[in-house]
């Protein structure tokens, strides 16, 4: 949908967030209007994540954009030890080494200015994604969906000038509506339930079905095919994280769960 919608990527981020926030508003509680530091930081990281990803998807191939965004487990593993006290084990670090190796292959494929810019934007989106997952995880005893709700609101406000200058046509509205409801709203409602029960690192590993299927849908609809090195890099990344997910670990920080009675 992002590839097919002929609109400024920042404007797309704002317009689809309107549909997402309307859907999510039916599922949040009154506590959503009580602000905490985690909620504010979660909203900010969410805003950067969605804007950078849509922008990246316009600048490079869909496969590069989604797979480079899903380098997030690297940053979650590092930051999770500090912010969540959820320590990565040896197998996690092995997975991360292979993810980094796979990621470098993307940059050996096509070094044209457009693709390079898109690749960098996608990596930055992955960093923002890691922070978003961590702050949602820190909300596990409240409602992680509140982070997404306010992230959508903040995205709308941040992209408002671009939306005013880039009004969608009728066909674009259909695509934006589908993005807002089925690509943002509904998935994050489900993700906010899942993040209460699994670690932040596990959540990013298990979510890798998205980059597995994303390039396939794009190829079938608009015929876009990534280069050979990108395909190889994608195989390395997906194989590594799949192996990392084969035996999901129990929560890695029992002291946290004893403290919260989980």
C-alpha positions in Angstrom: 0.0 0.0 0.0 2.8 2.4 0.8 4.4 1.7 -2.6 1.1 2.2 -4.4 0.0 5.4 -2.7 1.3 8.4 -4.6 1.7 10.7 -1.7 4.5 12.3 0.4 5.6 9.5 2.9 5.4 11.8 5.9 1.9 12.7 5.0 1.0 9.0 4.6 2.3 8.4 8.1 0.0 11.1 9.5 -3.1 10.1 7.5 -2.9 6.4 8.3 -2.5 7.3 12.0 -5.9 9.1 11.9 -7.6 5.8 11.1 -5.4 3.9 13.6 -6.2 6.2 16.5 -9.9 6.1 15.8 -9.8 2.3 16.0 -7.5 2.1 19.0 -9.7 4.7 20.9 -12.4 2.0 21.3 -9.9 -0.2 23.3 -8.2 2.2 25.7 -9.2 3.0 29.2 -9.5 6.2 31.2 -6.0 5.6 32.5 -4.7 6.5 29.0 -5.1 10.2 30.0 -2.7 9.8 33.0 0.7 10.5 31.6 3.9 8.8 32.8 7.5 9.1 31.5 7.2 5.6 29.9 4.1 6.6 28.1 5.6 9.9 26.8 8.8 8.2 25.7 6.9 5.4 24.1 4.8 7.8 22.1 7.9 9.7 20.9 9.7 6.5 19.8 6.5 5.2 18.1 6.3 8.4 16.1 9.9 8.2 14.9 9.4 4.5 14.1 6.4 4.9 11.8 7.5 8.1 10.0 11.0 6.7 9.4 9.7 3.4 8.1 7.2 4.8 5.6 9.9 7.2 4.4 12.4 4.3 4.0 9.8 2.2 2.1 9.6 5.0 -0.4 13.3 5.4 -0.8 14.4 1.8 -1.0 12.9 -1.6 -1.7 10.2 -2.9 0.6 12.4 -5.9 1.5 15.3 -3.6 2.5 13.0 -1.3 4.5 11.3 -4.0 6.6 14.4 -6.3 7.1 16.6 -3.4 8.2 13.9 -2.2 10.5 13.9 -5.6 12.1 17.5 -5.2 13.2 15.7 -4.0 16.3 16.5 -7.2 18.3 20.1 -6.0 18.4 19.2 -2.7 20.1 16.6 -4.4 22.3 19.2 -6.9 23.6 21.6 -4.1 24.5 19.1 -1.6 25.8 16.9 -4.2 27.5 19.7 -5.1 29.9 19.8 -1.5 31.0 16.2 -0.4 30.9 14.3 -3.6 31.6 16.9 -5.8 33.4 16.0 -8.5 30.8 19.4 -10.0 30.1 20.2 -11.6 26.7 21.8 -15.0 26.8 24.6 -16.4 24.7 22.2 -17.7 22.0 20.7 -14.2 21.6 24.1 -12.7 21.0 24.9 -15.3 18.4 21.7 -14.5 16.6 22.6 -10.8 16.8 26.0 -11.4 15.2 24.4 -13.1 12.2 21.8 -10.3 12.0 24.6 -7.7 11.8 26.3 -9.8 9.1 23.1 -10.1 7.1 22.5 -6.4 7.5 25.9 -5.5 5.9 24.9 -7.5 2.8 22.1 -5.0 2.1 24.7 -2.3 1.7 26.8 -4.4 -0.7 23.9 -4.8 -3.1 23.0 -1.3 -4.4 24.9 1.7 -3.3 22.8 4.2 -5.3 22.0 7.4 -3.3 18.3 6.5 -3.1 18.7 3.0 -1.8 21.5 4.1 0.6 19.2 6.9 2.0 16.3 4.4 2.4 18.6 1.8 4.1 19.8 4.4 6.6 16.2 5.5 7.3 15.2 1.9 7.8 18.0 1.3 10.4 17.0 4.4 12.3 13.4 3.1 12.2 14.7 -0.1 13.7 16.4 1.8 16.6 13.1 3.7 17.2 11.3 0.4 17.1 13.5 -1.1 19.8 12.8 1.9 22.1 9.1 1.5 21.3 9.1 -2.2 22.2 11.0 -1.5 25.4 8.7 1.3 26.6 5.6 -0.8 25.8 7.2 -3.6 27.8 7.7 -1.2 30.7 3.9 -0.5 30.5 3.1 -4.2 30.9 1.5 -3.7 34.3 -0.6 -0.9 32.9 -1.8 -0.8 29.3 0.9 -0.9 26.5 -1.7 0.1 24.0 -1.8 3.6 25.5 1.7 4.2 24.2 0.5 3.4 20.7 -2.6 5.6 21.1 -0.6 8.6 22.0 2.1 7.8 19.5 -0.6 8.0 16.8 -1.8 11.3 18.2 1.7 12.7 18.2 2.3 11.4 14.7 -0.7 13.3 13.5 0.4 16.5 15.1 4.0 16.1 13.9 3.0 15.5 10.3 0.1 17.9 10.1 1.9 20.5 7.9 2.7 17.7 5.4 -0.9 16.5 5.4 -2.2 19.9 4.7 0.1 20.2 1.7 -0.6 16.7 0.4 -4.3 15.8 0.3 -5.0 12.2 -0.9 -7.2 11.5 -3.9 -10.1 9.0 -3.6 -7.9 6.0 -4.4 -5.2 7.0 -1.9 -7.9 7.4 0.9 -8.8 3.7 0.4 -5.1 2.6 0.7 -4.5 4.9 3.7 -7.6 3.5 5.4 -6.5 0.0 4.9 -3.0 0.9 6.3 -4.4 2.6 9.3 -6.8 -0.1 10.3 -5.2 -3.4 9.2 -1.5 -2.5 9.2 -1.3 -0.2 12.3 -4.5 -0.3 14.5 -5.5 -4.0 14.7 -1.9 -5.4 14.8 -0.9 -3.1 17.7 -4.0 -3.9 19.6 -2.9 -7.6 19.5 0.8 -6.7 20.1 -0.1 -4.7 23.2 -1.7 -7.9 24.6 1.2 -10.1 23.7 3.9 -7.8 25.2 2.5 -8.3 28.7 3.4 -12.0 28.6 6.7 -12.2 26.7 10.1 -10.4 26.9 10.8 -7.4 24.7 13.5 -9.4 22.8 11.1 -12.4 22.2 8.5 -10.0 20.9 10.8 -8.6 18.2 12.1 -12.1 17.3 8.5 -13.5 16.9 7.4 -10.5 14.9 9.7 -11.5 12.1 6.9 -13.2 10.2 6.3 -9.6 8.9 9.6 -9.1 7.0 9.3 -12.7 5.8 6.0 -12.1 4.0 6.3 -8.3 3.3 8.6 -8.6 0.3 6.5 -11.4 -1.1 3.3 -9.3 -1.1 5.1 -6.4 -2.7 6.6 -8.7 -5.4 3.2 -10.2 -6.2 1.4 -6.8 -6.4 4.0 -4.4 -8.0 6.7 -6.8 -9.1 9.5 -5.2 -7.0 12.3 -7.6 -6.4 15.4 -6.8 -4.2 18.9 -7.4 -5.5 20.8 -10.7 -5.0 22.9 -9.5 -2.0 19.7 -8.1 -0.3 18.0 -11.5 -0.8 21.0 -13.3 0.7 21.1 -10.8 3.6 17.4 -11.3 4.2 17.9 -15.1 4.3 20.7 -14.8 6.8 18.7 -12.4 9.0 15.5 -14.5 8.9 17.4 -17.8 9.5 19.2 -16.4 12.5 16.2 -15.0 14.2 14.1 -18.1 13.4 16.7 -20.2 15.1 16.6 -17.8 18.0 12.8 -18.2 18.3 12.7 -22.0 18.1 12.7 -22.4 21.9 11.2 -19.2 23.4 12.8 -18.6 26.8 10.9 -18.0 30.0 11.0 -14.4 31.3 14.7 -13.6 31.9 14.3 -11.3 34.9 12.4 -13.2 37.7 13.1 -10.5 40.1 11.0 -8.1 38.0 8.0 -10.4 38.0 8.3 -11.2 41.7 8.2 -7.5 42.4 5.1 -7.0 40.3 3.5 -10.3 41.4 3.5 -11.7 37.9 
